[in-house]
Amino acid sequence: MSRRRESDRTITVTVDAQDASGAGVVHAFGKKILVTGLIAGERAVIQVKDPREVYPEAEVRRIVSPAPTRVEPRCPVFGRCGGCTLQMLDYEAQCEWKRRRVREAFRRAVEDRSARILPVIGMSDPWRYRNKVQYPVGASGKFPLIGFYAPVSYRIVPNRGCPIQHPEADLLKEILIAHMETHRIVPYDEKRGIGLVRYLMTRKGEATGEVLCILVLNGEHLPAAEAFVASARRAIPNLAGVVVNVNTRRTRVILGPRHRLLWGKERLTDHLLGCSFEISPNAFYQVNHAQTEMLYRAVLSYAAIEPQDTVFDLYTGIGTIAVLAARQARRVWGVDLSAEAIADARRNAAANGADTVRFVCGEVTTAVASLLQQKEQPAVIVLDPPRAGCPKSLLHMIATTRPRRIVYVSCEPETLARDLGILEAHGFTTREIQPVDLFPHTGHIETVALVEAPVGASAEKKPGHNARAGKETKKR
C-alpha cells in the first residue's frame, strides 16, 4: 500500500466527545482517533500521521469552530507532549468536565444514584503543582533527549519550562543533558536494551523545599558522578540528595529494586496537616501538596473518627492517612503489600508519636482476614487502592465486618463506581462523593466517597462534608 500524501491525511473533523484522558475523540479512516487539544463539539483541521496504524497519531493544524471554553495553552509543546491533555480548556470548565465524568461513571455502574456528587474542589493557582517528575531519557541522533512521551507513543518530546512541574525538575534535566554530552554518556535504548541512563526522576517536599534527584541507570555507576553532584548542588541549594536506582531489567517499569546513595540523604521530608513524613525514592506520595491536604481533610471529615474507634487504613502506603487518623482513634491498623512502604510508614508513625498505629506488610485481603481472626473490629475503614480498585474478595470481607462507615479514596471514577456497586449490593449506602482536582490540566481526578453501613448495623453519628476535618486532638 503506498503511503498517503500529506494532503490526503489533512482533514476537517467534528469532535464527537472527550475520552477519559481529556483527549478529543474523532472518527476518520474508519477508526476512532484521539487528538490532544480538542474540545467536544469543535470543528478542526487535523493531520493524521499514518492512518494505517492501529492507534493513529494526529496533530491539530487549525481550529475552525472553537468552543467558548477554549483558552490559550501555556505550554509551547502542548498537543505534542502527552503530559497534559486539558490546557486548552478553561480551568473552571475542566473541573465541571471532571465532575460530569464522575457522575457518568456512577450512572453506568451504581443502581442507587441518590448519592450527592459535590462540585470539584479545584485550585486557585493550578500551575507548578507537581512535586514528582519522571522524565524518560533517549537520544536524537548523537544527542541525549529528555522530556515526556508523546500521546499514545514512546516517542520523547523535549520540553523546557513545563508549567505544571516544580522548577527544580527543569534545572536537573538541563544539568543531566549537559553532563551526558560532556562525558559522552549513552542514553538507554528501549528496543535494544543497551545504553546507561533510563530516567531522571525528581521529588520535592513542598513544605520543606527539599529536592531529591534519582537517576535510573541500566548499570551501577554514573561516569563522573562527583561532577554531576557538584553541578546539581550549585544550581539547587535545597538539594537534599542524589540517588542512583539500578534497573537492568528489560521492562517498562521505571524503577529497579536497588538504590545507591551518591550524596546527601536517600529520603526527603515533607509536612501534611501538621504531621511530618519521610518519602523514599519510589514511595507512593500524592503529587500535589496543597490538594492532598484538601483531600485528606475530606477523608477525615467523612471518617468522623471517635475516640473509641479502631480504624483500618488499607493500602496505607507510607502511612499518611494512618498517622493523621491516629490523632483521633483508639487504634489504627495500616496495611500494604510493599515492604519498603511499610518501613517508611513505621518511621513516620514513630516520628509523629503515633504510638496507637500498627502496620502489617502483606497482601491486603489476606492481612485483613488475619486481623479479623484476631478479633480486631474496625468501626471505620479507609480504602485507597491502586487505579484497578479493590479485589471482590476484599470488598465482600469488608462488607461482612459491618464497619460504621467506609471512606473510599480513588483515582479512577470507573473502578470506584464498580466497587461501590458491590458494597451497595451488601446493603451499604453511598451518601456523598467529593471530587478533588489533584491533577489540573490532565484528565485525572481524585475522588472521596462516604459509604455508610446498613441501617441498624451499628450506632453512628452522621458526618457532614463541613465537619471540622483534620482537627487535632491530644495524642492518647
Backbone torsions as a table, in degrees:
resi	resn	phi	psi	omega
1	MET	NA	126.8	-178.4
2	SER	-73.4	150.9	-179.7
3	ARG	-69.9	134.7	179.6
4	ARG	-67.4	145.8	174.2
5	ARG	-68.6	154.4	-178.6
6	GLU	-57.4	-37.4	-179.4
7	SER	-64.2	-31.3	178.7
8	ASP	-72.9	-22.6	-177.8
9	ARG	-97.4	0.1	176.3
10	THR	-101.8	113.1	-170.5
11	ILE	-134.5	159.3	174.5
12	THR	-100.7	130.1	-175.2
13	VAL	-132.5	160.5	169.6
14	THR	-108.0	134.0	-177.1
15	VAL	-81.1	117.1	-175.8
16	ASP	-76.8	-35.9	-174.9
17	ALA	-168.0	-178.0	169.6
18	GLN	-121.9	134.4	-178.5
19	ASP	-78.9	-176.9	-175.2
20	ALA	-63.2	-21.1	178.0
21	SER	-84.5	-14.3	-176.3
22	GLY	101.1	-6.8	179.4
23	ALA	-72.9	147.8	177.0
24	GLY	-71.3	141.7	179.4
25	VAL	-106.3	120.2	175.3
26	VAL	-127.4	160.6	178.6
27	HIS	-121.8	124.2	179.7
28	ALA	-158.0	153.8	179.5
29	PHE	54.8	29.1	179.2
30	GLY	74.0	16.4	-176.7
31	LYS	-134.4	158.5	170.2
32	LYS	-87.7	125.4	-177.0
33	ILE	-120.1	130.7	177.0
34	LEU	-95.4	129.1	-177.1
35	VAL	-127.9	111.6	177.6
36	THR	-64.4	136.8	175.0
37	GLY	100.5	3.7	178.9
38	LEU	-111.8	146.2	-178.0
39	ILE	-111.2	142.2	-179.4
40	ALA	-53.0	132.7	179.1
41	GLY	96.7	-16.2	-178.9
42	GLU	-76.3	156.0	166.7
43	ARG	-110.2	138.3	-175.2
44	ALA	-150.7	156.5	171.6
45	VAL	-96.6	124.2	179.3
46	ILE	-124.3	158.0	173.3
47	GLN	-116.7	121.3	178.9
48	VAL	-91.7	125.6	-173.7
49	LYS	-67.3	-50.1	179.0
50	ASP	-151.0	100.8	-177.5
51	PRO	-61.4	-15.1	-178.8
52	ARG	-77.1	-16.5	179.5
53	GLU	-65.1	152.2	177.3
54	VAL	-63.2	-44.0	176.5
55	TYR	-120.9	86.1	-174.3
56	PRO	-64.6	140.8	172.1
57	GLU	-85.8	146.1	178.7
58	ALA	-147.2	149.6	178.1
59	GLU	-124.6	147.7	178.6
60	VAL	-77.9	129.3	175.8
61	ARG	-100.2	-37.3	-178.3
62	ARG	-162.6	139.9	174.0
63	ILE	-91.4	118.6	-178.6
64	VAL	-83.3	-48.2	-179.9
65	SER	-128.8	93.3	-176.3
66	PRO	-73.3	148.6	174.1
67	ALA	-71.7	151.2	179.5
68	PRO	-65.6	-18.4	-179.8
69	THR	-92.0	3.5	-179.2
70	ARG	-71.5	138.8	173.7
71	VAL	-131.4	168.4	179.7
72	GLU	-81.3	122.8	178.3
73	PRO	-63.2	145.6	179.0
74	ARG	-78.5	-28.6	-172.4
75	CYS	-86.4	130.4	-179.2
76	PRO	-69.0	-19.6	178.7
77	VAL	-107.7	15.5	177.0
78	PHE	-59.1	135.6	-176.7
79	GLY	99.1	-34.4	175.3
80	ARG	-94.5	-31.5	177.1
81	CYS	-89.2	141.4	-178.7
82	GLY	-90.1	6.7	-177.2
83	GLY	-69.4	-40.9	-179.6
84	CYS	-121.3	149.5	176.4
85	THR	-128.0	-5.2	-172.3
86	LEU	-124.8	13.7	-178.3
87	GLN	-62.9	-21.0	-179.7
88	MET	-79.6	-6.2	-175.5
89	LEU	-106.0	130.0	176.5
90	ASP	-48.1	139.8	-170.6
91	TYR	-62.9	-39.3	177.0
92	GLU	-60.8	-38.8	177.7
93	ALA	-68.7	-34.4	174.7
94	GLN	-57.3	-47.5	-177.3
95	CYS	-64.1	-39.0	178.9
96	GLU	-68.8	-38.9	176.2
97	TRP	-60.5	-40.5	-179.8
98	LYS	-68.0	-37.2	176.3
99	ARG	-62.5	-41.9	178.0
100	ARG	-63.1	-36.9	178.2
101	ARG	-62.3	-42.8	177.4
102	VAL	-63.6	-45.7	-179.2
103	ARG	-60.6	-42.0	-178.6
104	GLU	-66.6	-38.6	177.8
105	ALA	-60.1	-41.2	-179.4
106	PHE	-74.9	-33.2	177.7
107	ARG	-60.3	-37.3	-177.5
108	ARG	-80.2	-30.0	-167.2
109	ALA	-111.3	-18.4	-172.3
110	VAL	-120.1	126.8	-178.7
111	GLU	-70.7	-44.5	179.6
112	ASP	-84.0	106.9	-176.3
113	ARG	-104.6	29.2	-178.4
114	SER	-81.2	-10.1	-179.0
115	ALA	-63.0	139.5	175.4
116	ARG	-80.2	126.3	173.9
117	ILE	-102.6	108.7	-173.7
118	LEU	-78.0	160.4	173.6
119	PRO	-58.5	150.3	179.8
120	VAL	-65.5	134.7	171.2
121	ILE	-81.6	108.4	-178.3
122	GLY	-101.0	-171.7	-177.5
123	MET	-109.1	145.7	174.0
124	SER	-72.1	-30.2	178.0
125	ASP	-135.1	91.6	-171.9
126	PRO	-85.4	45.7	-179.4
127	TRP	-132.6	155.8	177.7
128	ARG	53.4	38.2	-173.7
129	TYR	-95.9	-20.9	-172.4
130	ARG	-75.4	123.2	178.6
131	ASN	-96.2	4.2	178.4
132	LYS	-138.7	132.2	-179.7
133	VAL	-132.1	138.1	175.2
134	GLN	-126.7	100.5	-178.9
135	TYR	-94.1	122.1	169.0
136	PRO	-71.5	147.4	-179.0
137	VAL	-115.1	129.8	178.0
138	GLY	-142.3	-151.9	-177.2
139	ALA	-142.5	149.1	169.4
140	SER	-124.0	98.9	-170.9
141	GLY	66.0	-123.4	-180.0
142	LYS	-91.1	-0.9	-171.4
143	PHE	-107.3	141.3	176.9
144	PRO	-67.0	148.2	-177.2
145	LEU	-130.6	124.9	179.9
146	ILE	-131.2	130.4	-179.6
147	GLY	-176.0	-138.2	176.5
148	PHE	-126.4	158.7	178.3
149	TYR	-71.4	143.2	172.3
150	ALA	-66.6	158.4	178.4
151	PRO	-57.4	137.0	176.9
152	VAL	51.8	43.6	-174.1
153	SER	-161.7	159.8	170.3
154	TYR	-107.3	21.0	174.9
155	ARG	-82.9	126.9	-175.4
156	ILE	-83.0	130.3	175.9
157	VAL	-106.8	113.5	179.7
158	PRO	-69.1	149.8	179.2
159	ASN	-146.6	156.0	174.0
160	ARG	-129.8	136.2	175.7
161	GLY	66.8	43.9	178.5
162	CYS	-54.2	123.4	-171.7
163	PRO	-77.8	-4.3	177.4
164	ILE	-109.5	-6.2	-179.1
165	GLN	-95.5	159.4	174.2
166	HIS	-70.0	143.9	-170.4
167	PRO	-63.9	-26.5	179.8
168	GLU	-64.5	-26.0	177.5
169	ALA	-62.9	-40.5	177.5
170	ASP	-63.7	-41.7	179.5
171	LEU	-61.8	-47.0	-178.9
172	LEU	-64.8	-34.2	177.8
173	LYS	-62.5	-46.9	-179.8
174	GLU	-66.2	-37.0	178.2
175	ILE	-64.4	-41.7	-179.2
176	LEU	-67.8	-40.6	177.9
177	ILE	-59.5	-48.0	-179.7
178	ALA	-62.3	-40.3	180.0
179	HIS	-64.7	-42.4	-179.8
180	MET	-66.6	-39.2	178.7
181	GLU	-67.6	-43.0	-178.4
182	THR	-63.5	-41.9	-173.8
183	HIS	-103.6	10.5	175.4
184	ARG	52.1	50.7	179.8
185	ILE	-89.7	129.8	-172.6
186	VAL	-86.6	127.9	173.6
187	PRO	-66.6	158.8	178.7
188	TYR	-72.6	137.7	176.4
189	ASP	-105.2	110.3	-176.1
190	GLU	-60.6	-39.3	-175.3
191	LYS	-70.1	-40.5	-176.3
192	ARG	-96.8	-14.1	179.0
193	GLY	71.6	26.1	179.1
194	ILE	-123.6	167.4	-175.0
195	GLY	101.1	167.0	-169.8
196	LEU	-105.7	-57.9	-168.7
197	VAL	-87.8	120.5	-175.8
198	ARG	-100.1	-47.9	-176.8
199	TYR	-145.2	151.6	164.4
200	LEU	-111.3	123.5	179.2
201	MET	-120.3	134.4	177.4
202	THR	-128.2	146.4	176.2
203	ARG	-133.5	148.4	179.5
204	LYS	-136.9	136.2	170.3
205	GLY	-89.0	106.4	-173.2
206	GLU	-62.1	-38.1	-177.3
207	ALA	-74.2	-29.5	-177.9
208	THR	-101.0	-22.8	-176.0
209	GLY	83.6	-4.2	-177.7
210	GLU	-67.1	141.1	179.9
211	VAL	-122.9	135.2	177.0
212	LEU	-116.2	132.8	177.7
213	CYS	-110.8	124.3	179.0
214	ILE	-120.1	121.7	177.0
215	LEU	-102.6	117.3	179.8
216	VAL	-92.1	116.4	-173.6
217	LEU	-117.6	147.0	169.9
218	ASN	-88.6	58.2	-175.4
219	GLY	163.3	-177.4	-173.2
220	GLU	-92.4	-30.6	-166.9
221	HIS	-130.6	142.4	171.6
222	LEU	-95.4	122.2	177.7
223	PRO	-57.7	140.3	179.3
224	ALA	53.8	44.3	-176.4
225	ALA	-59.1	-36.7	-178.6
226	GLU	-62.7	-37.3	179.2
227	ALA	-67.5	-39.5	177.9
228	PHE	-63.4	-45.8	180.0
229	VAL	-60.6	-43.5	-179.3
230	ALA	-61.4	-43.2	179.0
231	SER	-64.2	-42.5	-179.8
232	ALA	-64.7	-40.3	-178.8
233	ARG	-67.9	-37.2	178.7
234	ARG	-65.2	-39.3	-175.7
235	ALA	-79.5	-28.7	-173.1
236	ILE	-129.5	92.6	-178.6
237	PRO	-60.1	-27.6	-178.7
238	ASN	-91.2	15.5	176.8
239	LEU	-64.9	126.2	-177.6
240	ALA	-96.7	-29.1	-177.6
241	GLY	-172.3	156.7	174.4
242	VAL	-125.3	124.8	-173.2
243	VAL	-125.5	138.9	169.8
244	VAL	-98.5	127.4	171.2
245	ASN	-105.0	127.5	-176.6
246	VAL	-95.7	116.7	178.7
247	ASN	-134.7	96.4	-178.2
248	THR	-102.0	9.1	-177.9
249	ARG	-85.3	148.6	174.4
250	ARG	-81.8	88.2	-173.7
251	THR	-153.7	158.8	172.9
252	ARG	-87.7	-7.0	175.7
253	VAL	-64.2	130.7	-170.1
254	ILE	-71.0	-52.8	-172.8
255	LEU	-96.3	141.8	173.8
256	GLY	-90.5	-176.9	-172.5
257	PRO	-81.4	-12.5	-172.8
258	ARG	-124.4	142.9	173.8
259	HIS	-115.9	149.8	174.0
260	ARG	-138.2	124.7	-176.1
261	LEU	-79.5	125.6	174.8
262	LEU	-90.3	-39.6	-178.0
263	TRP	-161.5	150.1	174.2
264	GLY	78.4	-133.6	-179.1
265	LYS	-124.4	157.8	-173.1
266	GLU	-85.4	-17.8	-178.3
267	ARG	-125.5	146.7	172.7
268	LEU	-105.4	167.6	-177.5
269	THR	-117.4	141.0	173.9
270	ASP	-140.6	166.9	-179.5
271	HIS	-124.2	138.5	175.4
272	LEU	-135.1	123.6	174.9
273	LEU	48.5	41.8	175.3
274	GLY	86.4	0.5	177.7
275	CYS	-112.1	153.7	-177.4
276	SER	-107.2	137.6	-177.9
277	PHE	-134.2	134.9	172.2
278	GLU	-93.3	138.4	-173.3
279	ILE	-124.4	118.1	177.0
280	SER	-76.6	165.2	-178.2
281	PRO	-53.4	-41.9	-176.4
282	ASN	-111.3	20.1	178.1
283	ALA	-73.1	146.8	173.1
284	PHE	-76.6	126.1	178.3
285	TYR	-151.9	129.8	-175.4
286	GLN	-56.3	143.9	-169.8
287	VAL	-85.6	-5.9	-175.5
288	ASN	-125.8	103.1	-171.7
289	HIS	-61.7	-51.6	-176.2
290	ALA	-60.6	-43.4	-177.9
291	GLN	-76.7	-24.9	174.1
292	THR	-63.8	-39.7	177.2
293	GLU	-64.0	-38.8	175.7
294	MET	-64.0	-42.0	179.0
295	LEU	-61.0	-48.2	-176.6
296	TYR	-70.2	-29.9	173.1
297	ARG	-62.4	-41.3	177.4
298	ALA	-64.4	-41.5	178.8
299	VAL	-59.4	-48.4	-177.2
300	LEU	-68.8	-34.0	176.1
301	SER	-63.8	-48.3	179.4
302	TYR	-65.1	-36.0	-178.6
303	ALA	-65.6	-35.0	178.4
304	ALA	45.0	53.7	-172.9
305	ILE	-69.4	134.9	177.2
306	GLU	-104.7	157.0	-172.2
307	PRO	-58.4	-26.4	-178.5
308	GLN	-91.0	1.3	-171.1
309	ASP	-77.9	144.8	163.1
310	THR	-100.3	132.6	-176.4
311	VAL	-119.6	134.3	170.2
312	PHE	-101.7	124.3	173.4
313	ASP	-109.4	100.0	-173.5
314	LEU	-96.8	137.9	-168.4
315	TYR	64.8	53.8	-169.9
316	THR	-71.6	-20.4	-177.9
317	GLY	61.9	-129.1	-179.7
318	ILE	-87.2	13.2	170.8
319	GLY	86.8	18.8	-175.7
320	THR	-60.7	-53.3	-178.3
321	ILE	-67.3	-39.4	179.8
322	ALA	-59.8	-44.3	-179.3
323	VAL	-65.8	-41.3	178.6
324	LEU	-66.1	-39.9	179.8
325	ALA	-66.9	-28.3	-177.5
326	ALA	-63.9	-19.4	178.7
327	ARG	-71.0	-12.6	-176.7
328	GLN	-123.3	-25.2	-171.1
329	ALA	-94.0	160.4	173.4
330	ARG	-72.1	-41.1	179.4
331	ARG	-151.0	143.7	176.0
332	VAL	-128.3	133.3	173.6
333	TRP	-111.7	120.5	175.2
334	GLY	-105.1	133.0	-175.5
335	VAL	-128.1	135.0	175.6
336	ASP	-157.0	152.3	-179.9
337	LEU	-77.3	-27.8	-173.4
338	SER	-80.2	120.1	178.8
339	ALA	-65.3	-37.8	179.9
340	GLU	-66.3	-40.5	178.1
341	ALA	-64.0	-42.5	-179.9
342	ILE	-65.9	-36.7	175.4
343	ALA	-61.4	-43.5	175.8
344	ASP	-61.7	-43.8	-177.9
345	ALA	-60.9	-41.5	179.3
346	ARG	-65.6	-39.3	175.6
347	ARG	-62.9	-41.8	-177.9
348	ASN	-67.4	-39.0	176.9
349	ALA	-63.2	-43.8	179.6
350	ALA	-64.1	-40.9	-178.5
351	ALA	-65.0	-28.2	-178.6
352	ASN	-101.0	8.5	179.1
353	GLY	65.2	26.4	-178.5
354	ALA	-87.7	74.3	-173.4
355	ASP	-81.7	-1.2	175.7
356	THR	-93.6	3.4	-178.9
357	VAL	-97.2	136.2	172.5
358	ARG	-124.5	142.6	-178.5
359	PHE	-119.3	143.1	177.9
360	VAL	-123.7	128.9	175.8
361	CYS	-99.0	121.4	178.8
362	GLY	164.9	172.9	176.2
363	GLU	-59.9	132.7	-165.8
364	VAL	-63.2	-45.3	-178.7
365	THR	-60.6	-45.0	179.8
366	THR	-63.9	-42.4	-179.3
367	ALA	-65.0	-40.7	178.5
368	VAL	-64.4	-42.0	177.4
369	ALA	-58.2	-41.5	179.0
370	SER	-64.8	-42.1	178.7
371	LEU	-63.5	-39.6	179.4
372	LEU	-67.0	-35.7	176.8
373	GLN	-64.9	-26.9	177.3
374	GLN	-84.3	9.9	177.8
375	LYS	67.9	24.8	171.7
376	GLU	-80.7	118.0	-175.5
377	GLN	-113.5	107.2	-177.0
378	PRO	-77.1	133.8	170.9
379	ALA	-84.9	-30.1	-179.5
380	VAL	-134.4	135.7	174.9
381	ILE	-122.3	128.5	174.2
382	VAL	-106.9	127.4	177.5
383	LEU	-114.0	129.8	175.1
384	ASP	-140.6	68.0	-171.9
385	PRO	-80.2	172.3	172.2
386	PRO	-63.3	176.5	-175.5
387	ARG	-54.9	-31.4	-177.3
388	ALA	-72.7	-10.2	179.0
389	GLY	84.4	-163.7	-174.6
390	CYS	-98.0	148.1	171.7
391	PRO	-63.4	146.0	177.8
392	LYS	-58.0	-37.2	-178.4
393	SER	-61.6	-36.7	177.9
394	LEU	-68.4	-43.6	-179.6
395	LEU	-63.1	-41.2	177.9
396	HIS	-63.0	-41.6	-179.8
397	MET	-64.6	-44.4	178.4
398	ILE	-59.7	-43.1	-177.8
399	ALA	-61.1	-36.3	-178.5
400	THR	-71.6	-21.2	179.6
401	THR	-78.6	-15.8	179.4
402	ARG	50.3	57.4	172.9
403	PRO	-64.1	156.1	179.1
404	ARG	-59.9	-41.1	176.2
405	ARG	-154.4	156.5	175.9
406	ILE	-120.4	133.0	173.8
407	VAL	-113.2	116.7	-173.6
408	TYR	-110.0	119.5	177.7
409	VAL	-104.6	128.9	-174.3
410	SER	-141.9	146.1	173.2
411	CYS	-105.3	11.2	-177.1
412	GLU	-141.8	99.3	-175.9
413	PRO	-55.4	-35.3	-176.5
414	GLU	-67.3	-43.6	179.0
415	THR	-74.3	-31.2	174.5
416	LEU	-60.9	-49.1	-179.9
417	ALA	-60.2	-42.1	178.3
418	ARG	-58.9	-47.6	-176.9
419	ASP	-68.8	-36.3	177.5
420	LEU	-67.6	-32.2	174.4
421	GLY	-60.7	-37.8	178.0
422	ILE	-66.7	-43.7	178.9
423	LEU	-65.0	-37.9	179.9
424	GLU	-67.7	-29.1	175.9
425	ALA	-65.1	-21.2	176.7
426	HIS	-92.7	8.2	176.4
427	GLY	99.5	-4.7	178.0
428	PHE	-74.5	159.1	-179.0
429	THR	-125.6	127.7	173.6
430	THR	-82.4	115.9	-174.8
431	ARG	-90.3	-44.6	-171.3
432	GLU	-152.2	146.7	-179.0
433	ILE	-130.5	124.9	-178.4
434	GLN	-117.5	105.4	172.4
435	PRO	-76.7	142.2	177.6
436	VAL	-130.7	127.0	-176.3
437	ASP	-86.2	94.4	175.4
438	LEU	-87.3	-10.6	-171.7
439	PHE	-132.9	62.8	179.0
440	PRO	-54.5	144.8	176.3
441	HIS	75.0	6.5	172.7
442	THR	-122.6	171.0	179.4
443	GLY	-80.4	-4.2	-175.3
444	HIS	-77.6	147.4	176.1
445	ILE	-145.1	133.8	175.9
446	GLU	-93.9	141.4	-175.1
447	THR	-136.3	139.1	175.5
448	VAL	-117.0	129.3	179.9
449	ALA	-118.8	136.1	173.8
450	LEU	-98.4	120.8	-178.3
451	VAL	-121.1	127.2	-177.1
452	GLU	-111.5	151.0	-178.7
453	ALA	-68.6	160.0	176.1
454	PRO	-56.2	148.1	-179.1
455	VAL	-56.9	130.1	179.4
456	GLY	88.1	-6.2	-179.3
457	ALA	-70.2	-34.5	178.8
458	SER	-163.5	158.1	176.6
459	ALA	-72.9	146.6	-179.1
460	GLU	-155.1	155.6	167.3
461	LYS	-104.0	143.2	-176.2
462	LYS	-78.5	118.8	174.4
463	PRO	-82.7	152.9	173.4
464	GLY	-120.8	157.6	179.7
465	HIS	-61.2	-27.9	-178.3
466	ASN	-93.0	12.2	174.9
467	ALA	-59.4	155.2	-175.5
468	ARG	-75.1	88.5	-174.2
469	ALA	-72.7	141.5	171.4
470	GLY	74.1	10.8	179.8
471	LYS	-64.9	130.7	-177.9
472	GLU	-77.3	140.1	170.3
473	THR	-119.8	170.4	178.9
474	LYS	-65.9	140.7	178.2
475	LYS	-69.3	136.3	-179.9
476	ARG	-94.2	NA	NA
